[in-house]
Amino acid sequence: MEQPALHVIPEPIRRFLTITEIDDADFLVGALFRRKFGDPPPDFSRHLVALYSDADGAHHLAGYSHMRPFGDIYLSGGSCSNGETIKRMQAQEREAVQAAGGVWYLILKYAFHKYANCCDAFFGHCGDRRALDVALAAGFVKTEHEHLIVHWHKPLADVFRRALTAKAHALGAF
């Protein structure tokens, strides 16, 4: 059962930023995803978007992350932020988002809460130093495999942790 995740966004930020799940990523995220990764976004569920509402009430895509259910784990990937939207924010809004950890940090916290009862762990594949810093601040930890990170949010015996890590590592980059 999914948990409501609104409360993970600090109150002042909720006035201008929301995070929600959408069904069709290509509709809102397609252009940004292609610009960042050179491919269309995944065409299967669990697309999280951060939307910024400007002073005129127009909405702009601020960030995206895909959470792919994979049996007893979720794979976090395709995460990106939209610098053009960040530039649209008023200075105090930008500062508030940065002080709260940034757009991707907020998306991760939202996902960890929303899908907490849906899986045993979240895995990510992260080779970018700046993105890794954000992921670690949000609760991911490094594994023994280069670029593979995990967020353990349930108590699990070490043997299960090793098995889940091996499962995620076997996929390669995702």
C-alpha positions in Angstrom: 0.0 0.0 0.0 1.4 3.4 -1.0 1.8 6.1 1.6 0.8 9.7 1.0 4.0 11.6 0.4 3.1 15.3 0.4 4.6 16.0 3.9 8.1 15.3 2.7 8.1 18.7 1.0 8.7 21.6 3.5 5.7 23.8 3.9 7.1 27.0 2.3 8.2 25.1 -0.8 4.7 23.5 -1.2 3.4 26.9 -2.2 5.3 26.8 -5.5 6.6 23.2 -6.0 4.7 19.9 -6.0 5.8 16.3 -6.7 3.5 13.8 -8.2 3.4 10.6 -10.1 2.3 10.7 -13.8 1.3 7.9 -16.2 2.8 9.2 -19.4 6.3 10.5 -19.0 6.8 11.4 -22.7 4.0 14.0 -22.4 5.7 16.2 -19.8 9.2 14.9 -19.6 10.0 13.8 -23.2 11.9 16.8 -24.4 14.0 17.2 -21.2 14.8 13.5 -21.0 15.9 13.4 -24.7 18.1 16.5 -24.1 19.7 14.9 -21.0 19.9 11.3 -22.1 19.4 11.2 -25.9 16.5 8.8 -25.7 12.8 8.9 -24.8 11.9 8.3 -21.2 10.8 4.8 -20.1 7.4 3.8 -21.3 6.3 2.0 -18.1 5.0 3.3 -14.9 6.3 5.1 -11.8 7.3 8.5 -13.3 7.8 11.1 -10.6 7.8 14.8 -11.6 8.5 18.0 -9.7 6.4 20.9 -11.0 7.0 24.5 -10.3 4.2 27.0 -10.3 5.3 30.5 -11.2 3.8 33.8 -10.0 1.3 33.7 -12.9 0.2 30.2 -12.1 1.8 28.5 -15.0 3.4 25.1 -14.3 6.9 24.2 -15.4 8.8 20.8 -15.2 11.5 21.2 -12.6 12.7 17.6 -12.3 12.0 13.9 -13.1 13.0 10.5 -11.7 11.8 7.0 -12.7 11.2 4.4 -10.1 11.0 1.0 -11.7 9.4 -1.8 -9.7 11.6 -4.9 -10.1 10.2 -7.6 -7.8 11.2 -6.8 -4.3 13.3 -3.8 -5.2 12.8 -0.5 -7.0 15.3 0.8 -9.5 15.8 4.6 -9.4 17.0 6.0 -12.7 16.7 8.6 -15.4 16.8 11.4 -12.9 17.3 14.9 -14.1 16.4 18.5 -13.3 15.5 21.3 -15.6 17.9 24.2 -15.3 15.6 26.5 -17.3 12.8 26.0 -14.7 15.2 26.5 -11.8 16.2 29.8 -13.4 12.5 30.8 -13.6 12.2 30.6 -9.8 12.4 33.7 -7.8 15.6 34.0 -5.8 14.0 33.1 -2.5 12.3 30.1 -4.0 15.5 28.8 -5.5 17.3 29.4 -2.2 14.5 27.5 -0.3 14.8 24.5 -2.7 18.6 24.4 -2.4 18.4 24.7 1.4 16.0 21.7 1.4 18.5 19.6 -0.7 17.5 20.4 -4.2 14.8 19.2 -6.6 16.2 15.6 -7.0 16.7 15.3 -3.2 13.0 16.2 -2.7 11.9 13.7 -5.4 13.9 11.0 -3.8 12.5 11.7 -0.3 9.0 11.7 -1.9 9.7 8.3 -3.5 11.2 6.7 -0.4 8.1 7.7 1.5 5.5 7.0 -1.2 6.7 3.5 -2.1 8.1 2.5 1.4 5.7 -0.5 1.6 6.1 -1.5 -2.0 9.7 -2.9 -1.9 12.6 -3.9 0.3 15.1 -1.4 -1.1 15.8 1.2 -3.7 18.8 0.8 -5.9 20.4 3.5 -8.2 23.2 3.5 -10.6 25.1 6.8 -10.2 28.4 7.8 -11.9 28.0 11.6 -11.6 29.8 13.1 -8.5 27.3 15.9 -7.9 24.3 13.5 -8.3 26.0 11.0 -6.0 26.4 13.7 -3.3 22.6 14.4 -3.5 21.7 10.7 -3.4 23.9 10.1 -0.4 22.4 13.1 1.4 18.9 11.7 0.7 19.7 8.3 2.3 21.4 6.2 -0.4 24.6 4.4 0.6 27.4 3.1 -1.6 27.7 -0.7 -2.3 30.8 -2.6 -3.0 30.0 -2.2 -6.7 31.2 0.9 -8.5 28.3 3.3 -9.2 25.7 1.0 -7.5 23.9 2.7 -4.5 21.1 1.5 -2.3 18.6 2.9 0.1 17.7 0.3 2.8 14.5 1.4 4.4 13.5 -1.9 6.0 15.5 -4.0 8.4 16.8 -7.0 6.4 19.3 -9.8 7.3 22.7 -9.4 5.7 22.1 -12.4 3.5 19.0 -10.7 2.0 20.9 -7.5 1.5 23.7 -9.3 -0.3 21.2 -11.1 -2.5 19.3 -8.0 -3.4 22.5 -6.2 -4.1 23.7 -9.0 -6.4 20.3 -8.9 -8.1 20.6 -5.1 -8.8 24.3 -5.4 -9.8 23.5 -8.2 -12.3 21.4 -5.7 -14.3 24.4 -3.5 -15.1 23.7 0.2 -15.6 20.0 1.0 -15.4 
